[in-house]
Amino acid sequence: MRQKESSEMPLDPAIEFDKATVRYHHRPALDEVSLRVGRGEFVGIIGPNGAGKTTLLRAVNGLVQLWSGRVGVLGLDPHNGAGHAVRKRVGYLPQAPQIDSRVPLNVGETVLAGRCGRLGWLRRPGRADRAAVEGALEAVGAKHLADRPVGTLSGGEYQRVALARVLAQEPDVFLFDEPTAGIDPQAQLELLELIRRVHAEREVTSLYVTHHVRLEDGHAALPDCCTRVLMMRHGRIWRDGPRGDLADESLLRELYHCCSEAGPLGARHAGGGF
């Protein structure tokens, strides 16, 4: 089936895919995906496991090999010699990992790692780098955690710190890969609000991947600032359009092939509306 494209294509795209194909063991993980994301857009990406959502993010970062097609990010080609230059300008926030409590790093040092792309291998962190770390921690409400060992944080605290690390990087593009997975409901809502604020204040381009369209407590799994949604399955963009146009129960059931995972994209509670 030919992938559905948004009728309004950005004139100045921050991210552009042109019939991009990625294969794992000769099977397509992305299958001739074409996509344009304008500067400052916030795009949600939903779909079942194995649909190609994370592979799409990895293609933006130049971390998978293209079988065919082209990917452009901020006017650069991450698959043709500009991978490092792109990754310096792209921040990535995955789901919370399991951190060993014995890891000898505190929160401030963890956030400082976000400056590595700007520092390079030989420069030592200076006053501007320390100011960026302090500002990032303050922006996410985690300044008081600066001296805490990172391995002692809760999942929600760690995701705040991880977001601060991304902010310290000062990227132009944010990639979110199920960042609320595995943290408690209140922490999920707080993280979504932080992401909304960051996107608005920094005027960045954001891609946000989620498997579920609702959190466990019924709140929407996508931040309120997300206005466009891609529905993916079988490595293709199955639907692409405004969030409100795709918030249809029957469409979601078709996407997930069942009703247990489906629900209105903007619903606050199961069975609710916008």
C-alpha positions as CSV (number, residue, x, y, z in Angstrom):
1,M,0.0,0.0,0.0
2,R,1.3,3.4,-0.9
3,Q,2.1,5.5,2.2
4,K,-0.2,8.4,2.9
5,E,1.6,11.8,2.9
6,S,0.6,15.1,4.6
7,S,-1.0,17.4,2.0
8,E,1.1,20.4,3.3
9,M,4.8,19.8,2.9
10,P,7.2,22.1,4.7
11,L,9.1,24.5,2.4
12,D,12.2,24.5,4.7
13,P,12.4,21.1,6.2
14,A,14.6,20.3,9.2
15,I,14.3,16.6,8.5
16,E,13.7,15.0,5.1
17,F,13.4,11.4,4.0
18,D,13.3,10.6,0.3
19,K,12.3,6.9,-0.3
20,A,14.6,5.8,2.4
21,T,14.9,2.1,2.9
22,V,16.7,0.3,5.8
23,R,17.0,-3.5,5.9
24,Y,17.8,-5.9,8.8
25,H,18.8,-9.4,7.7
26,H,17.3,-8.6,4.2
27,R,14.0,-7.6,5.7
28,P,12.8,-3.9,5.4
29,A,12.7,-2.0,8.7
30,L,12.0,1.1,6.8
31,D,10.4,0.6,3.4
32,E,10.8,3.6,0.9
33,V,9.8,6.2,3.6
34,S,9.3,9.7,2.3
35,L,8.8,12.5,4.9
36,R,9.4,16.2,5.5
37,V,9.3,17.8,8.9
38,G,9.4,21.6,9.1
39,R,11.6,23.5,11.4
40,G,9.9,24.0,14.8
41,E,7.4,21.2,14.2
42,F,6.5,18.6,16.9
43,V,5.6,15.3,15.3
44,G,4.3,12.2,17.1
45,I,5.1,8.8,15.7
46,I,2.9,5.9,16.8
47,G,2.4,2.3,15.8
48,P,2.8,-1.3,17.0
49,N,6.1,-2.9,18.0
50,G,8.3,-3.6,14.9
51,A,6.7,-0.8,12.8
52,G,10.0,1.0,12.2
53,K,9.6,3.9,14.6
54,T,12.9,3.6,16.4
55,T,14.7,2.8,13.1
56,L,13.4,6.1,11.7
57,L,15.0,7.9,14.6
58,R,18.2,6.1,14.1
59,A,18.2,7.0,10.5
60,V,17.9,10.7,11.4
61,N,21.1,10.2,13.5
62,G,22.9,8.4,10.7
63,L,23.2,5.3,12.9
64,V,21.8,2.7,10.5
65,Q,22.9,1.9,7.0
66,L,20.6,3.0,4.2
67,W,19.8,0.4,1.6
68,S,18.5,3.0,-0.7
69,G,17.1,6.5,-0.7
70,R,18.3,9.6,1.1
71,V,17.9,11.3,4.5
72,G,18.7,15.0,5.1
73,V,18.9,16.7,8.6
74,L,19.4,20.5,8.9
75,G,20.7,20.6,5.4
76,L,23.3,17.8,6.0
77,D,23.4,14.2,5.0
78,P,24.1,12.0,8.1
79,H,24.7,9.0,5.9
80,N,27.3,10.6,3.7
81,G,30.1,11.9,5.8
82,A,28.1,14.3,8.0
83,G,27.0,11.9,10.7
84,H,29.1,13.4,13.5
85,A,28.1,17.0,12.5
86,V,24.4,16.0,12.6
87,R,24.6,14.2,15.9
88,K,26.2,17.3,17.5
89,R,22.9,19.1,16.7
90,V,20.5,16.3,17.4
91,G,19.5,15.4,21.0
92,Y,18.2,12.0,21.9
93,L,16.1,10.9,24.9
94,P,15.3,7.2,25.2
95,Q,13.4,5.4,27.9
96,A,14.9,5.3,31.4
97,P,17.6,2.6,31.6
98,Q,18.5,0.5,34.6
99,I,21.5,2.2,36.3
100,D,23.8,0.3,38.7
101,S,23.9,2.2,42.0
102,R,27.7,1.7,42.0
103,V,28.2,3.8,38.9
104,P,30.8,6.5,40.0
105,L,29.1,9.5,38.4
106,N,27.0,12.2,39.9
107,V,24.1,14.1,38.2
108,G,26.2,17.1,37.3
109,E,28.8,14.9,35.6
110,T,26.1,13.1,33.7
111,V,24.6,16.3,32.4
112,L,28.1,17.6,31.5
113,A,28.4,14.6,29.1
114,G,25.9,16.5,26.9
115,R,28.6,19.0,26.2
116,C,31.0,16.4,24.6
117,G,30.0,17.2,21.1
118,R,30.8,20.8,21.5
119,L,34.0,20.2,23.5
120,G,35.6,17.6,21.3
121,W,38.3,15.3,22.6
122,L,41.0,17.8,23.7
123,R,39.2,20.7,25.3
124,R,38.4,20.7,29.0
125,P,35.0,22.0,30.2
126,G,35.1,25.8,30.8
127,R,32.9,28.4,32.4
128,A,30.3,28.3,29.6
129,D,30.0,24.5,29.8
130,R,29.4,24.6,33.5
131,A,26.9,27.4,33.1
132,A,25.1,25.3,30.4
133,V,24.9,22.4,32.8
134,E,23.6,24.5,35.7
135,G,21.0,26.1,33.4
136,A,19.9,22.8,32.1
137,L,19.4,21.3,35.5
138,E,17.5,24.4,36.6
139,A,15.3,24.2,33.5
140,V,14.1,20.7,34.5
141,G,13.8,21.3,38.2
142,A,16.8,19.1,39.1
143,K,19.4,21.6,40.3
144,H,19.1,20.2,43.8
145,L,20.2,16.7,42.5
146,A,23.5,17.9,41.0
147,D,25.7,16.1,43.6
148,R,23.6,12.9,43.9
149,P,25.1,9.7,42.5
150,V,23.2,9.0,39.3
151,G,22.6,5.4,40.3
152,T,20.5,6.4,43.3
153,L,17.9,8.3,41.2
154,S,14.3,7.0,40.6
155,G,13.2,6.5,37.1
156,G,11.4,9.8,36.9
157,E,14.4,11.7,38.4
158,Y,16.7,10.1,36.0
159,Q,14.6,11.1,33.0
160,R,14.7,14.7,34.2
161,V,18.5,14.5,34.4
162,A,18.6,12.8,31.0
163,L,16.5,15.6,29.5
164,A,18.9,18.1,31.2
165,R,21.8,16.3,29.5
166,V,20.1,16.8,26.1
167,L,19.4,20.5,26.9
168,A,23.1,21.0,27.8
169,Q,23.9,19.8,24.3
170,E,21.9,22.8,22.9
171,P,20.5,20.8,20.0
172,D,18.3,22.0,17.1
173,V,16.4,18.7,16.8
174,F,15.1,16.5,19.7
175,L,14.4,12.8,19.3
176,F,12.2,11.2,22.0
177,D,12.0,7.4,22.0
178,E,9.3,6.4,24.5
179,P,10.8,8.6,27.3
180,T,7.9,8.0,29.7
181,A,8.1,4.1,29.5
182,G,8.9,2.5,32.9
183,I,8.4,5.6,35.2
184,D,5.5,6.2,37.5
185,P,2.3,8.0,36.3
186,Q,3.0,11.3,38.1
187,A,6.6,11.4,36.7
188,Q,5.2,10.7,33.2
189,L,2.9,13.7,33.4
190,E,5.7,15.9,34.7
191,L,8.0,14.8,32.0
192,L,5.4,15.4,29.3
193,E,5.0,19.0,30.6
194,L,8.7,19.5,30.6
195,I,9.0,18.4,27.0
196,R,6.1,20.7,26.0
197,R,7.9,23.6,27.7
198,V,11.3,22.8,26.2
199,H,9.8,22.6,22.7
200,A,8.0,25.9,23.0
201,E,10.8,27.8,24.7
202,R,13.7,26.5,22.5
203,E,11.8,26.5,19.2
204,V,13.3,23.2,18.3
205,T,12.1,20.5,15.9
206,S,10.9,17.4,17.7
207,L,10.1,13.8,16.8
208,Y,8.3,11.8,19.6
209,V,8.0,8.0,19.4
210,T,5.4,6.2,21.5
211,H,4.0,2.7,21.3
212,H,0.9,3.5,23.3
213,V,-1.5,6.4,22.6
214,R,-2.6,6.6,26.3
215,L,-0.7,6.4,29.5
216,E,-1.8,3.8,32.1
217,D,-3.9,6.5,34.0
218,G,-5.7,7.4,30.8
219,H,-3.8,10.6,29.9
220,A,-2.7,11.2,26.4
221,A,0.8,9.7,25.8
222,L,1.7,12.6,23.4
223,P,2.5,16.0,24.7
224,D,-0.1,18.7,24.1
225,C,2.3,20.6,21.7
226,C,2.2,17.6,19.3
227,T,-0.1,18.7,16.4
228,R,1.0,16.2,13.7
229,V,1.0,12.4,13.9
230,L,2.6,9.7,11.8
231,M,1.1,6.2,12.0
232,M,3.6,3.5,11.1
233,R,3.3,-0.1,10.4
234,H,5.4,-2.7,8.5
235,G,8.2,-0.1,8.0
236,R,6.0,2.4,6.2
237,I,4.2,5.6,7.1
238,W,0.7,4.4,6.9
239,R,-1.0,7.7,7.8
240,D,0.4,11.2,8.2
241,G,-1.8,14.2,9.2
242,P,-3.1,16.5,11.9
243,R,-3.5,15.0,15.3
244,G,-7.2,15.7,15.4
245,D,-7.9,14.1,12.0
246,L,-6.2,10.8,13.1
247,A,-7.9,10.6,16.6
248,D,-10.4,8.0,15.3
249,E,-11.1,4.8,17.2
250,S,-11.6,2.7,14.2
251,L,-8.4,3.9,12.5
252,L,-6.4,3.1,15.7
253,R,-7.9,-0.3,15.9
254,E,-6.9,-0.9,12.3
255,L,-3.4,0.3,13.0
256,Y,-2.9,-1.9,16.1
257,H,-5.1,-4.8,14.8
258,C,-6.9,-4.9,18.1
259,C,-8.8,-2.6,20.5
260,S,-6.7,-3.0,23.7
261,E,-4.0,-0.5,22.7
262,A,-6.2,1.9,20.8
263,G,-7.8,5.0,22.0
264,P,-8.2,8.7,21.1
265,L,-4.8,10.3,20.8
266,G,-5.9,13.3,22.8
267,A,-8.1,11.6,25.3
268,R,-7.6,12.3,29.0
269,H,-9.3,9.1,30.1
270,A,-10.2,5.9,28.4
271,G,-13.3,6.4,26.3
272,G,-12.9,10.2,26.5
273,G,-12.6,12.8,23.8
274,F,-10.6,15.9,23.0
